[in-house]
Amino acid sequence: MNLIVAAACYKKNNHESIIYKIHGCSACDHARSPETNFHFFPRVYLPPFLPFEVPKGWEPPNENRKLTFPAWVDFAKRHENASAESPHYYFRFSSTGPKAAEWLRGDLSVLTPQGDEDKFFLVDSTRTRGIFCRFGMRGVVSAGHFDRTRNFITVMGGLRRYIISAPKNCEFMYLLPRSHPSERHSQVDWSAVDLEKYLDFPQAKVSELILEPGDFLYIPSGWLHYVMSLNMNWQCNAGSGAGRGRVGDLDRCGFGDLGQR
């Protein structure tokens, strides 16, 4: 069972600590699944001309609920050694939306068009969707997937393990089709690969790295990545439009044009 807590917070003070600012914020949503991996599949990411096909017997892997940040921290600490079959919570909030944490744009101005005048982090400042901060308890996994946008990530606390792979490896990743609710995600559990079912997966070439507080990571459009929380941690990231780069390699997997949207 996995739980994603999506927090939308109001600014209540001018303290510099982001942790302090979100301490009293309530979450809007969270998600849960019988598996360890989290899938992110907002309907808004599917182009309107594509049919939204729900496979027979399919159930959303995550379930949204409300939770406060202190409650999440308490749960994460008490379940630090939870098994893969136990509930896991993933807390998040952003600088956009009806209840946006607007103070994020001031505290992390480098991830805003106004603060990144040289366009080092935000290559296309006209196509940003805000800042997203995500907190993970130990063992939380974001299933292997790719994003359409350029993505700049900074880890603010704790440790996160990233496994990344170029778009040309998509043919070995067994991606769910583009009309599936979890499209862009790999069907393979990268933590425990079923080699009898996914025979070609070992042919994929990947790179592995562990991000520590203060580290930045740039993930180009279309690059596949899998993320594991090694302890209680948090990161913030911002996207800035889709780059062309190697997304053409996604053609062989049915996502070539989609990768550039």
PyRosetta script that sets phi, psi and omega in degrees:
from pyrosetta import init, pose_from_sequence

init()
pose = pose_from_sequence("MNLIVAAACYKKNNHESIIYKIHGCSACDHARSPETNFHFFPRVYLPPFLPFEVPKGWEPPNENRKLTFPAWVDFAKRHENASAESPHYYFRFSSTGPKAAEWLRGDLSVLTPQGDEDKFFLVDSTRTRGIFCRFGMRGVVSAGHFDRTRNFITVMGGLRRYIISAPKNCEFMYLLPRSHPSERHSQVDWSAVDLEKYLDFPQAKVSELILEPGDFLYIPSGWLHYVMSLNMNWQCNAGSGAGRGRVGDLDRCGFGDLGQR")
pose.set_psi(1, 126.9)
pose.set_omega(1, 179.3)
pose.set_phi(2, -120.2)
pose.set_psi(2, 142.4)
pose.set_omega(2, -179.2)
pose.set_phi(3, -126.5)
pose.set_psi(3, 124.7)
pose.set_omega(3, 174.4)
pose.set_phi(4, -106.6)
pose.set_psi(4, 126.2)
pose.set_omega(4, 178.5)
pose.set_phi(5, -106.3)
pose.set_psi(5, 113.5)
pose.set_omega(5, -179.7)
pose.set_phi(6, -101.8)
pose.set_psi(6, 106.9)
pose.set_omega(6, -174.4)
pose.set_phi(7, -95.8)
pose.set_psi(7, 137.4)
pose.set_omega(7, 172.5)
pose.set_phi(8, -122.8)
pose.set_psi(8, 113.5)
pose.set_omega(8, -167.8)
pose.set_phi(9, -114.6)
pose.set_psi(9, 152.0)
pose.set_omega(9, 172.4)
pose.set_phi(10, -98.2)
pose.set_psi(10, 145.2)
pose.set_omega(10, 175.9)
pose.set_phi(11, -73.1)
pose.set_psi(11, 127.6)
pose.set_omega(11, -176.4)
pose.set_phi(12, -119.0)
pose.set_psi(12, -11.8)
pose.set_omega(12, -179.6)
pose.set_phi(13, -158.5)
pose.set_psi(13, -179.6)
pose.set_omega(13, -177.5)
pose.set_phi(14, -112.5)
pose.set_psi(14, 20.3)
pose.set_omega(14, 179.3)
pose.set_phi(15, -63.9)
pose.set_psi(15, 148.3)
pose.set_omega(15, -177.2)
pose.set_phi(16, -76.3)
pose.set_psi(16, -25.9)
pose.set_omega(16, -176.0)
pose.set_phi(17, -74.7)
pose.set_psi(17, 119.8)
pose.set_omega(17, 177.8)
pose.set_phi(18, -64.8)
pose.set_psi(18, -38.0)
pose.set_omega(18, 179.0)
pose.set_phi(19, -59.6)
pose.set_psi(19, -43.3)
pose.set_omega(19, -179.7)
pose.set_phi(20, -64.3)
pose.set_psi(20, -38.4)
pose.set_omega(20, -176.7)
pose.set_phi(21, -67.2)
pose.set_psi(21, -35.2)
pose.set_omega(21, -177.5)
pose.set_phi(22, -90.3)
pose.set_psi(22, -3.5)
pose.set_omega(22, -173.5)
pose.set_phi(23, -57.9)
pose.set_psi(23, -34.9)
pose.set_omega(23, -178.1)
pose.set_phi(24, -101.5)
pose.set_psi(24, 9.8)
pose.set_omega(24, -177.1)
pose.set_phi(25, -83.6)
pose.set_psi(25, 146.0)
pose.set_omega(25, 176.8)
pose.set_phi(26, -98.0)
pose.set_psi(26, 149.0)
pose.set_omega(26, 179.5)
pose.set_phi(27, -86.5)
pose.set_psi(27, 149.8)
pose.set_omega(27, 175.1)
pose.set_phi(28, -88.1)
pose.set_psi(28, -41.7)
pose.set_omega(28, -175.2)
pose.set_phi(29, -141.2)
pose.set_psi(29, 165.9)
pose.set_omega(29, 161.1)
pose.set_phi(30, -158.4)
pose.set_psi(30, 166.7)
pose.set_omega(30, -173.3)
pose.set_phi(31, -130.2)
pose.set_psi(31, 158.8)
pose.set_omega(31, -177.2)
pose.set_phi(32, -143.9)
pose.set_psi(32, 151.5)
pose.set_omega(32, -178.1)
pose.set_phi(33, -150.7)
pose.set_psi(33, 153.4)
pose.set_omega(33, 175.6)
pose.set_phi(34, -72.5)
pose.set_psi(34, -10.8)
pose.set_omega(34, 179.4)
pose.set_phi(35, -102.3)
pose.set_psi(35, 168.6)
pose.set_omega(35, 179.8)
pose.set_phi(36, -78.2)
pose.set_psi(36, -29.8)
pose.set_omega(36, -174.4)
pose.set_phi(37, -78.1)
pose.set_psi(37, 143.3)
pose.set_omega(37, 173.8)
pose.set_phi(38, -96.7)
pose.set_psi(38, 137.1)
pose.set_omega(38, 174.2)
pose.set_phi(39, -116.4)
pose.set_psi(39, 140.2)
pose.set_omega(39, 177.5)
pose.set_phi(40, -116.7)
pose.set_psi(40, 117.3)
pose.set_omega(40, -173.3)
pose.set_phi(41, -140.5)
pose.set_psi(41, 55.7)
pose.set_omega(41, 176.8)
pose.set_phi(42, -58.3)
pose.set_psi(42, 133.6)
pose.set_omega(42, -178.9)
pose.set_phi(43, -58.9)
pose.set_psi(43, -28.9)
pose.set_omega(43, -176.0)
pose.set_phi(44, -64.2)
pose.set_psi(44, -21.3)
pose.set_omega(44, -179.2)
pose.set_phi(45, -77.0)
pose.set_psi(45, -14.3)
pose.set_omega(45, 179.5)
pose.set_phi(46, -85.5)
pose.set_psi(46, 126.8)
pose.set_omega(46, 178.2)
pose.set_phi(47, -55.3)
pose.set_psi(47, 141.3)
pose.set_omega(47, -175.5)
pose.set_phi(48, -62.2)
pose.set_psi(48, -22.0)
pose.set_omega(48, -178.3)
pose.set_phi(49, -82.8)
pose.set_psi(49, -5.0)
pose.set_omega(49, 179.6)
pose.set_phi(50, -95.0)
pose.set_psi(50, 136.9)
pose.set_omega(50, 175.4)
pose.set_phi(51, -70.1)
pose.set_psi(51, 144.6)
pose.set_omega(51, 178.9)
pose.set_phi(52, -98.9)
pose.set_psi(52, 97.1)
pose.set_omega(52, -173.8)
pose.set_phi(53, -95.3)
pose.set_psi(53, 117.5)
pose.set_omega(53, 177.1)
pose.set_phi(54, -95.6)
pose.set_psi(54, 111.7)
pose.set_omega(54, -178.6)
pose.set_phi(55, -59.1)
pose.set_psi(55, 147.6)
pose.set_omega(55, 179.3)
pose.set_phi(56, -60.3)
pose.set_psi(56, 129.4)
pose.set_omega(56, 178.8)
pose.set_phi(57, 82.8)
pose.set_psi(57, -2.8)
pose.set_omega(57, -178.9)
pose.set_phi(58, -74.9)
pose.set_psi(58, 139.4)
pose.set_omega(58, 174.9)
pose.set_phi(59, -128.8)
pose.set_psi(59, 143.1)
pose.set_omega(59, 179.4)
pose.set_phi(60, -56.0)
pose.set_psi(60, 133.6)
pose.set_omega(60, -178.3)
pose.set_phi(61, -72.3)
pose.set_psi(61, -17.0)
pose.set_omega(61, -179.2)
pose.set_phi(62, -126.8)
pose.set_psi(62, 153.2)
pose.set_omega(62, -179.3)
pose.set_phi(63, -127.8)
pose.set_psi(63, 128.2)
pose.set_omega(63, -177.9)
pose.set_phi(64, -84.0)
pose.set_psi(64, 138.5)
pose.set_omega(64, 176.4)
pose.set_phi(65, -147.6)
pose.set_psi(65, 179.5)
pose.set_omega(65, 177.1)
pose.set_phi(66, -105.4)
pose.set_psi(66, 143.9)
pose.set_omega(66, 179.0)
pose.set_phi(67, -162.3)
pose.set_psi(67, 141.3)
pose.set_omega(67, 176.3)
pose.set_phi(68, -83.8)
pose.set_psi(68, 159.3)
pose.set_omega(68, 179.7)
pose.set_phi(69, -62.4)
pose.set_psi(69, -45.2)
pose.set_omega(69, 177.6)
pose.set_phi(70, -58.7)
pose.set_psi(70, -36.6)
pose.set_omega(70, 178.6)
pose.set_phi(71, -66.4)
pose.set_psi(71, -37.1)
pose.set_omega(71, 177.8)
pose.set_phi(72, -65.5)
pose.set_psi(72, -45.4)
pose.set_omega(72, 179.8)
pose.set_phi(73, -59.8)
pose.set_psi(73, -43.4)
pose.set_omega(73, 179.6)
pose.set_phi(74, -61.2)
pose.set_psi(74, -44.9)
pose.set_omega(74, 179.9)
pose.set_phi(75, -63.7)
pose.set_psi(75, -45.2)
pose.set_omega(75, -177.7)
pose.set_phi(76, -61.1)
pose.set_psi(76, -39.2)
pose.set_omega(76, -179.6)
pose.set_phi(77, -69.9)
pose.set_psi(77, -41.6)
pose.set_omega(77, -177.4)
pose.set_phi(78, -71.9)
pose.set_psi(78, -22.2)
pose.set_omega(78, -177.0)
pose.set_phi(79, -116.9)
pose.set_psi(79, 34.0)
pose.set_omega(79, -178.1)
pose.set_phi(80, -60.8)
pose.set_psi(80, -31.9)
pose.set_omega(80, -178.6)
pose.set_phi(81, -108.4)
pose.set_psi(81, 29.3)
pose.set_omega(81, -179.0)
pose.set_phi(82, -65.1)
pose.set_psi(82, 148.1)
pose.set_omega(82, 177.3)
pose.set_phi(83, -73.8)
pose.set_psi(83, 167.4)
pose.set_omega(83, -179.5)
pose.set_phi(84, -63.3)
pose.set_psi(84, -24.7)
pose.set_omega(84, -178.2)
pose.set_phi(85, -86.4)
pose.set_psi(85, -6.4)
pose.set_omega(85, -177.7)
pose.set_phi(86, -86.3)
pose.set_psi(86, 161.6)
pose.set_omega(86, 178.6)
pose.set_phi(87, -60.9)
pose.set_psi(87, 141.5)
pose.set_omega(87, 175.0)
pose.set_phi(88, -130.8)
pose.set_psi(88, 139.7)
pose.set_omega(88, -178.9)
pose.set_phi(89, -112.0)
pose.set_psi(89, 144.2)
pose.set_omega(89, 178.7)
pose.set_phi(90, -132.2)
pose.set_psi(90, 114.6)
pose.set_omega(90, -173.1)
pose.set_phi(91, -102.2)
pose.set_psi(91, 135.9)
pose.set_omega(91, -179.5)
pose.set_phi(92, -150.2)
pose.set_psi(92, 156.4)
pose.set_omega(92, 173.8)
pose.set_phi(93, -155.8)
pose.set_psi(93, 168.1)
pose.set_omega(93, -174.8)
pose.set_phi(94, -145.6)
pose.set_psi(94, 172.1)
pose.set_omega(94, -179.7)
pose.set_phi(95, -89.9)
pose.set_psi(95, 4.7)
pose.set_omega(95, -178.9)
pose.set_phi(96, -124.5)
pose.set_psi(96, 169.7)
pose.set_omega(96, 178.6)
pose.set_phi(97, 105.2)
pose.set_psi(97, 173.5)
pose.set_omega(97, -176.4)
pose.set_phi(98, -64.4)
pose.set_psi(98, -26.0)
pose.set_omega(98, 178.3)
pose.set_phi(99, -124.6)
pose.set_psi(99, 51.2)
pose.set_omega(99, -172.7)
pose.set_phi(100, -67.2)
pose.set_psi(100, 148.1)
pose.set_omega(100, 171.2)
pose.set_phi(101, -82.8)
pose.set_psi(101, 79.4)
pose.set_omega(101, -172.1)
pose.set_phi(102, -62.6)
pose.set_psi(102, -28.3)
pose.set_omega(102, -179.5)
pose.set_phi(103, -63.4)
pose.set_psi(103, -17.4)
pose.set_omega(103, 178.3)
pose.set_phi(104, -59.7)
pose.set_psi(104, -36.0)
pose.set_omega(104, -177.9)
pose.set_phi(105, -65.6)
pose.set_psi(105, -24.7)
pose.set_omega(105, 176.6)
pose.set_phi(106, -86.3)
pose.set_psi(106, -42.4)
pose.set_omega(106, -177.8)
pose.set_phi(107, -72.0)
pose.set_psi(107, -31.3)
pose.set_omega(107, 179.0)
pose.set_phi(108, -122.5)
pose.set_psi(108, 53.7)
pose.set_omega(108, -174.7)
pose.set_phi(109, -62.3)
pose.set_psi(109, -22.6)
pose.set_omega(109, -179.6)
pose.set_phi(110, -64.1)
pose.set_psi(110, -19.8)
pose.set_omega(110, 178.5)
pose.set_phi(111, -100.4)
pose.set_psi(111, 24.2)
pose.set_omega(111, 176.0)
pose.set_phi(112, -122.8)
pose.set_psi(112, 154.8)
pose.set_omega(112, 178.0)
pose.set_phi(113, -58.4)
pose.set_psi(113, -34.6)
pose.set_omega(113, -178.2)
pose.set_phi(114, -70.5)
pose.set_psi(114, -35.6)
pose.set_omega(114, -177.1)
pose.set_phi(115, -90.3)
pose.set_psi(115, -13.8)
pose.set_omega(115, -178.6)
pose.set_phi(116, -112.2)
pose.set_psi(116, 66.1)
pose.set_omega(116, -174.1)
pose.set_phi(117, -63.4)
pose.set_psi(117, -29.0)
pose.set_omega(117, -178.6)
pose.set_phi(118, -84.7)
pose.set_psi(118, -1.6)
pose.set_omega(118, 180.0)
pose.set_phi(119, 56.8)
pose.set_psi(119, 39.6)
pose.set_omega(119, 177.4)
pose.set_phi(120, -78.2)
pose.set_psi(120, -44.7)
pose.set_omega(120, 180.0)
pose.set_phi(121, -89.3)
pose.set_psi(121, -41.3)
pose.set_omega(121, -176.9)
pose.set_phi(122, -109.9)
pose.set_psi(122, 92.9)
pose.set_omega(122, -174.9)
pose.set_phi(123, -62.6)
pose.set_psi(123, -44.4)
pose.set_omega(123, 179.7)
pose.set_phi(124, -114.2)
pose.set_psi(124, 92.2)
pose.set_omega(124, -174.7)
pose.set_phi(125, -69.1)
pose.set_psi(125, -12.3)
pose.set_omega(125, 179.9)
pose.set_phi(126, -83.9)
pose.set_psi(126, -9.0)
pose.set_omega(126, -176.4)
pose.set_phi(127, -128.4)
pose.set_psi(127, 49.1)
pose.set_omega(127, 176.1)
pose.set_phi(128, -97.6)
pose.set_psi(128, 151.5)
pose.set_omega(128, -179.6)
pose.set_phi(129, -119.2)
pose.set_psi(129, 18.7)
pose.set_omega(129, 177.6)
pose.set_phi(130, 97.5)
pose.set_psi(130, -175.9)
pose.set_omega(130, -179.7)
pose.set_phi(131, -104.0)
pose.set_psi(131, 134.7)
pose.set_omega(131, 179.6)
pose.set_phi(132, -121.4)
pose.set_psi(132, 126.0)
pose.set_omega(132, 178.3)
pose.set_phi(133, -113.1)
pose.set_psi(133, 136.4)
pose.set_omega(133, -173.4)
pose.set_phi(134, -133.4)
pose.set_psi(134, 131.1)
pose.set_omega(134, 179.3)
pose.set_phi(135, -112.3)
pose.set_psi(135, 130.7)
pose.set_omega(135, -179.9)
pose.set_phi(136, -124.1)
pose.set_psi(136, 137.5)
pose.set_omega(136, 171.8)
pose.set_phi(137, -82.9)
pose.set_psi(137, 163.3)
pose.set_omega(137, -177.9)
pose.set_phi(138, -55.9)
pose.set_psi(138, 132.8)
pose.set_omega(138, 177.4)
pose.set_phi(139, 93.7)
pose.set_psi(139, -12.0)
pose.set_omega(139, 179.1)
pose.set_phi(140, -67.2)
pose.set_psi(140, 136.8)
pose.set_omega(140, -177.9)
pose.set_phi(141, -126.6)
pose.set_psi(141, 135.4)
pose.set_omega(141, 169.2)
pose.set_phi(142, -98.6)
pose.set_psi(142, 115.5)
pose.set_omega(142, -174.1)
pose.set_phi(143, -56.0)
pose.set_psi(143, 151.3)
pose.set_omega(143, 179.4)
pose.set_phi(144, -55.8)
pose.set_psi(144, 130.2)
pose.set_omega(144, -177.7)
pose.set_phi(145, -163.9)
pose.set_psi(145, 173.7)
pose.set_omega(145, 171.1)
pose.set_phi(146, -125.9)
pose.set_psi(146, 155.0)
pose.set_omega(146, 176.2)
pose.set_phi(147, -110.3)
pose.set_psi(147, 151.4)
pose.set_omega(147, -179.4)
pose.set_phi(148, -78.9)
pose.set_psi(148, -23.2)
pose.set_omega(148, -175.1)
pose.set_phi(149, -99.0)
pose.set_psi(149, 159.6)
pose.set_omega(149, 167.3)
pose.set_phi(150, -64.3)
pose.set_psi(150, 143.4)
pose.set_omega(150, -175.0)
pose.set_phi(151, -135.4)
pose.set_psi(151, 122.8)
pose.set_omega(151, 176.0)
pose.set_phi(152, -110.3)
pose.set_psi(152, 126.2)
pose.set_omega(152, -172.1)
pose.set_phi(153, -123.1)
pose.set_psi(153, 138.9)
pose.set_omega(153, 171.5)
pose.set_phi(154, -131.3)
pose.set_psi(154, 132.2)
pose.set_omega(154, 177.5)
pose.set_phi(155, -89.9)
pose.set_psi(155, 128.0)
pose.set_omega(155, -176.0)
pose.set_phi(156, -99.2)
pose.set_psi(156, -23.7)
pose.set_omega(156, -179.6)
pose.set_phi(157, -164.3)
pose.set_psi(157, 147.4)
pose.set_omega(157, 179.1)
pose.set_phi(158, 77.8)
pose.set_psi(158, -166.2)
pose.set_omega(158, -175.3)
pose.set_phi(159, -127.0)
pose.set_psi(159, 136.2)
pose.set_omega(159, 175.6)
pose.set_phi(160, -128.5)
pose.set_psi(160, 132.0)
pose.set_omega(160, 178.2)
pose.set_phi(161, -97.3)
pose.set_psi(161, 123.8)
pose.set_omega(161, 178.4)
pose.set_phi(162, -112.6)
pose.set_psi(162, 133.6)
pose.set_omega(162, 168.7)
pose.set_phi(163, -117.2)
pose.set_psi(163, 120.0)
pose.set_omega(163, -174.8)
pose.set_phi(164, -121.9)
pose.set_psi(164, 151.7)
pose.set_omega(164, -175.8)
pose.set_phi(165, -147.5)
pose.set_psi(165, 139.0)
pose.set_omega(165, -179.2)
pose.set_phi(166, -65.7)
pose.set_psi(166, 153.7)
pose.set_omega(166, -179.4)
pose.set_phi(167, -54.6)
pose.set_psi(167, -29.7)
pose.set_omega(167, -177.8)
pose.set_phi(168, -63.2)
pose.set_psi(168, -16.3)
pose.set_omega(168, 179.1)
pose.set_phi(169, -87.2)
pose.set_psi(169, 2.9)
pose.set_omega(169, -175.2)
pose.set_phi(170, -59.8)
pose.set_psi(170, -30.6)
pose.set_omega(170, -177.4)
pose.set_phi(171, -67.0)
pose.set_psi(171, -14.0)
pose.set_omega(171, 178.8)
pose.set_phi(172, -101.8)
pose.set_psi(172, -0.6)
pose.set_omega(172, -171.1)
pose.set_phi(173, -96.7)
pose.set_psi(173, -8.4)
pose.set_omega(173, 179.8)
pose.set_phi(174, 54.3)
pose.set_psi(174, 56.5)
pose.set_omega(174, -178.9)
pose.set_phi(175, -71.0)
pose.set_psi(175, 142.0)
pose.set_omega(175, 174.0)
pose.set_phi(176, -68.5)
pose.set_psi(176, 142.8)
pose.set_omega(176, -173.8)
pose.set_phi(177, -63.6)
pose.set_psi(177, 161.8)
pose.set_omega(177, -170.8)
pose.set_phi(178, -65.6)
pose.set_psi(178, -18.0)
pose.set_omega(178, 178.4)
pose.set_phi(179, -96.5)
pose.set_psi(179, -0.8)
pose.set_omega(179, -179.5)
pose.set_phi(180, -77.1)
pose.set_psi(180, 146.2)
pose.set_omega(180, 178.9)
pose.set_phi(181, -56.0)
pose.set_psi(181, -30.6)
pose.set_omega(181, 178.2)
pose.set_phi(182, -106.5)
pose.set_psi(182, 30.3)
pose.set_omega(182, 179.8)
pose.set_phi(183, -54.2)
pose.set_psi(183, 153.0)
pose.set_omega(183, -175.8)
pose.set_phi(184, 83.0)
pose.set_psi(184, -10.9)
pose.set_omega(184, -178.7)
pose.set_phi(185, -95.4)
pose.set_psi(185, 145.5)
pose.set_omega(185, 175.8)
pose.set_phi(186, -77.5)
pose.set_psi(186, 139.0)
pose.set_omega(186, 176.0)
pose.set_phi(187, -75.7)
pose.set_psi(187, -13.6)
pose.set_omega(187, -175.5)
pose.set_phi(188, -82.4)
pose.set_psi(188, 135.1)
pose.set_omega(188, 170.6)
pose.set_phi(189, -82.0)
pose.set_psi(189, 103.3)
pose.set_omega(189, -174.1)
pose.set_phi(190, -66.4)
pose.set_psi(190, -14.5)
pose.set_omega(190, 178.8)
pose.set_phi(191, -84.3)
pose.set_psi(191, -25.2)
pose.set_omega(191, -178.3)
pose.set_phi(192, -148.7)
pose.set_psi(192, 78.5)
pose.set_omega(192, -173.0)
pose.set_phi(193, -71.2)
pose.set_psi(193, 130.0)
pose.set_omega(193, 174.1)
pose.set_phi(194, -86.4)
pose.set_psi(194, 95.1)
pose.set_omega(194, -174.0)
pose.set_phi(195, -71.5)
pose.set_psi(195, -19.2)
pose.set_omega(195, 176.3)
pose.set_phi(196, -75.7)
pose.set_psi(196, -31.1)
pose.set_omega(196, -178.9)
pose.set_phi(197, -89.4)
pose.set_psi(197, -36.9)
pose.set_omega(197, -175.7)
pose.set_phi(198, -116.2)
pose.set_psi(198, 74.2)
pose.set_omega(198, -171.0)
pose.set_phi(199, -63.0)
pose.set_psi(199, -33.8)
pose.set_omega(199, -174.0)
pose.set_phi(200, -88.4)
pose.set_psi(200, -8.6)
pose.set_omega(200, -175.1)
pose.set_phi(201, -56.1)
pose.set_psi(201, -40.7)
pose.set_omega(201, -179.2)
pose.set_phi(202, -61.8)
pose.set_psi(202, -13.3)
pose.set_omega(202, 179.5)
pose.set_phi(203, -78.1)
pose.set_psi(203, -14.5)
pose.set_omega(203, -179.4)
pose.set_phi(204, -69.4)
pose.set_psi(204, 138.8)
pose.set_omega(204, 176.1)
pose.set_phi(205, -102.5)
pose.set_psi(205, 130.2)
pose.set_omega(205, -175.8)
pose.set_phi(206, -133.9)
pose.set_psi(206, 165.5)
pose.set_omega(206, 171.7)
pose.set_phi(207, -122.7)
pose.set_psi(207, 146.1)
pose.set_omega(207, -178.2)
pose.set_phi(208, -124.0)
pose.set_psi(208, 138.6)
pose.set_omega(208, 176.9)
pose.set_phi(209, -150.3)
pose.set_psi(209, 155.6)
pose.set_omega(209, 177.3)
pose.set_phi(210, -117.2)
pose.set_psi(210, 121.6)
pose.set_omega(210, -179.4)
pose.set_phi(211, -91.3)
pose.set_psi(211, 133.9)
pose.set_omega(211, 177.2)
pose.set_phi(212, -110.6)
pose.set_psi(212, 168.0)
pose.set_omega(212, 179.3)
pose.set_phi(213, -54.4)
pose.set_psi(213, 129.6)
pose.set_omega(213, -179.3)
pose.set_phi(214, 96.4)
pose.set_psi(214, -11.7)
pose.set_omega(214, 178.7)
pose.set_phi(215, -77.5)
pose.set_psi(215, 144.4)
pose.set_omega(215, 172.9)
pose.set_phi(216, -113.8)
pose.set_psi(216, 146.0)
pose.set_omega(216, 176.4)
pose.set_phi(217, -136.4)
pose.set_psi(217, 129.7)
pose.set_omega(217, 175.2)
pose.set_phi(218, -104.1)
pose.set_psi(218, 124.7)
pose.set_omega(218, 176.7)
pose.set_phi(219, -114.5)
pose.set_psi(219, 111.7)
pose.set_omega(219, -179.7)
pose.set_phi(220, -66.5)
pose.set_psi(220, 163.3)
pose.set_omega(220, 177.1)
pose.set_phi(221, -54.6)
pose.set_psi(221, 135.7)
pose.set_omega(221, 173.0)
pose.set_phi(222, 83.8)
pose.set_psi(222, -7.6)
pose.set_omega(222, 179.9)
pose.set_phi(223, -78.2)
pose.set_psi(223, 131.8)
pose.set_omega(223, -178.9)
pose.set_phi(224, -79.0)
pose.set_psi(224, 144.3)
pose.set_omega(224, 178.6)
pose.set_phi(225, -151.1)
pose.set_psi(225, 148.9)
pose.set_omega(225, -178.6)
pose.set_phi(226, -129.8)
pose.set_psi(226, 134.0)
pose.set_omega(226, -172.4)
pose.set_phi(227, -128.2)
pose.set_psi(227, 132.7)
pose.set_omega(227, 177.3)
pose.set_phi(228, -127.2)
pose.set_psi(228, 135.0)
pose.set_omega(228, 174.9)
pose.set_phi(229, -83.7)
pose.set_psi(229, 118.8)
pose.set_omega(229, -179.2)
pose.set_phi(230, -85.1)
pose.set_psi(230, -19.1)
pose.set_omega(230, 173.1)
pose.set_phi(231, -159.4)
pose.set_psi(231, -172.3)
pose.set_omega(231, 176.3)
pose.set_phi(232, -66.1)
pose.set_psi(232, 126.7)
pose.set_omega(232, -173.0)
pose.set_phi(233, -151.3)
pose.set_psi(233, 171.3)
pose.set_omega(233, 173.2)
pose.set_phi(234, -154.9)
pose.set_psi(234, 148.6)
pose.set_omega(234, 179.8)
pose.set_phi(235, -137.0)
pose.set_psi(235, 159.9)
pose.set_omega(235, 171.6)
pose.set_phi(236, -127.9)
pose.set_psi(236, 146.1)
pose.set_omega(236, -178.8)
pose.set_phi(237, -147.0)
pose.set_psi(237, 161.6)
pose.set_omega(237, 177.7)
pose.set_phi(238, -145.8)
pose.set_psi(238, 141.0)
pose.set_omega(238, 177.4)
pose.set_phi(239, -105.7)
pose.set_psi(239, 161.8)
pose.set_omega(239, -179.5)
pose.set_phi(240, -150.1)
pose.set_psi(240, 66.8)
pose.set_omega(240, 175.9)
pose.set_phi(241, 76.3)
pose.set_psi(241, 169.6)
pose.set_omega(241, -177.5)
pose.set_phi(242, -95.9)
pose.set_psi(242, 132.0)
pose.set_omega(242, 174.6)
pose.set_phi(243, -94.6)
pose.set_psi(243, 154.9)
pose.set_omega(243, -179.3)
pose.set_phi(244, -78.5)
pose.set_psi(244, -57.1)
pose.set_omega(244, 173.8)
pose.set_phi(245, 38.6)
pose.set_psi(245, -120.9)
pose.set_omega(245, -177.4)
pose.set_phi(246, -104.3)
pose.set_psi(246, 13.5)
pose.set_omega(246, -176.4)
pose.set_phi(247, -63.5)
pose.set_psi(247, -17.6)
pose.set_omega(247, 175.8)
pose.set_phi(248, -60.6)
pose.set_psi(248, -24.5)
pose.set_omega(248, 178.2)
pose.set_phi(249, -66.2)
pose.set_psi(249, -15.6)
pose.set_omega(249, 178.9)
pose.set_phi(250, -76.5)
pose.set_psi(250, -9.7)
pose.set_omega(250, 179.4)
pose.set_phi(251, -54.7)
pose.set_psi(251, -42.4)
pose.set_omega(251, -175.7)
pose.set_phi(252, -66.1)
pose.set_psi(252, -13.2)
pose.set_omega(252, -179.7)
pose.set_phi(253, -112.2)
pose.set_psi(253, 8.1)
pose.set_omega(253, 176.8)
pose.set_phi(254, 84.2)
pose.set_psi(254, 15.5)
pose.set_omega(254, -177.3)
pose.set_phi(255, -124.4)
pose.set_psi(255, 13.0)
pose.set_omega(255, -173.7)
pose.set_phi(256, -55.8)
pose.set_psi(256, -59.5)
pose.set_omega(256, -179.1)
pose.set_phi(257, -70.1)
pose.set_psi(257, -31.6)
pose.set_omega(257, -178.9)
pose.set_phi(258, -65.4)
pose.set_psi(258, -34.3)
pose.set_omega(258, -178.3)
pose.set_phi(259, -64.5)
pose.set_psi(259, -19.1)
pose.set_omega(259, -177.4)
pose.set_phi(260, -98.9)
pose.set_psi(260, 4.4)
pose.set_omega(260, -177.7)
pose.set_phi(261, -83.4)
pose.dump_pdb("model.pdb")
